[in-house]
Amino acid sequence: GEDVEQSLFLSVREGDSSVINCTYTDSSSTYLYWYKQEPGAGLQLLTYIFSNMDMKQDQRLTVLLNKKDKHLSLRIADTQTGDSAIYFCAEGRANFNKFYFGSGTKLNVKP
Amino acid sequence: DGGITQSPKYLFRKEGQNVTLSCEQNLNHDAMYWYRQDPGQGLRLIYYSQIVNDFQKGDIAEGYSVSREKKESFPLTVTSAQKNPTAFYLCASSRTGGNLDGYTFGSGTRLTVV
């Protein structure tokens, strides 16, 4: 399967935590990525996690991976208005020659 | 600094015309990709190339063409056969063979048919 699914929208208040979820279908996925897209711009790599890891923390970002359920999440602590963007998860498979992207979650941070 | 450059940032096309979007990278990446982004639809793969002089169709190749004559360059032509070309186009590159870097994206070209 090639489907990577995300919910389309998330709205939070400034200072709260945001949790963006992603599900994927291919158990051969080796690396899973989170990208951020600001309006009118390309995608920036935020973080990644190996499929043999359960969690990765990088400053305000925490990635959780449940490989059994094929579920990936990105938690942003102390969400700021500058975090408003579209967030994409992507899976890379053994040969890395093609990534599979989710549809993106638009995060809206209200002051 | 290494990076990937797309030009132009905005492009207007009359119906029936072909247009070519430029994508250049100086990251020494072997693989390059073209994606189309429509609101609420995420990224859809148009074409990709893993090596010079070779490329493969992605999920929505109809109405598009590419070439890969140089490692650094992967131009995309939107032909008059593409029925709904107005979209945001993203070019990306990566090393092949497995890596942690993922894809590096350009800043995109917004194409509008007038």
Contacts between the chains, C-beta under 8 A, distances in Angstrom:
chain1	res1	chain2	res2	distance
A	8	B	40	6.4
A	30	B	98	7.4
A	31	B	100	7.0
A	31	B	102	7.6
A	33	B	102	5.0
A	35	B	102	7.7
A	35	B	105	7.9
A	40	B	108	7.2
A	40	B	110	7.4
A	41	B	107	5.6
A	41	B	108	6.7
A	42	B	6	7.8
A	42	B	90	5.8
A	42	B	92	8.0
A	42	B	105	3.6
A	42	B	106	5.3
A	42	B	107	4.7
A	42	B	108	5.3
A	43	B	90	7.1
A	43	B	92	7.8
A	43	B	103	7.5
A	43	B	105	4.4
A	44	B	105	7.4
A	45	B	101	7.4
A	45	B	102	4.9
A	45	B	103	7.5
A	45	B	104	7.7
A	48	B	100	6.2
A	48	B	102	6.3
A	88	B	42	6.9
A	88	B	43	7.2
A	90	B	102	7.2
A	90	B	103	7.8
A	92	B	102	7.1
A	94	B	98	7.6
A	95	B	96	7.8
A	95	B	97	8.0
A	95	B	98	7.4
A	96	B	94	6.9
A	96	B	96	6.4
A	96	B	97	6.9
A	96	B	98	4.9
A	96	B	99	6.6
A	97	B	31	6.4
A	97	B	48	7.4
A	97	B	50	5.7
A	97	B	96	6.2
A	98	B	33	7.9
A	98	B	45	7.0
A	98	B	48	6.5
A	99	B	102	7.2
A	99	B	103	6.2
A	101	B	35	8.0
A	101	B	42	5.8
A	101	B	43	4.6
A	102	B	42	6.3
A	103	B	40	7.2
A	103	B	41	6.5
A	103	B	42	3.5
A	104	B	42	5.0
A	104	B	43	7.8
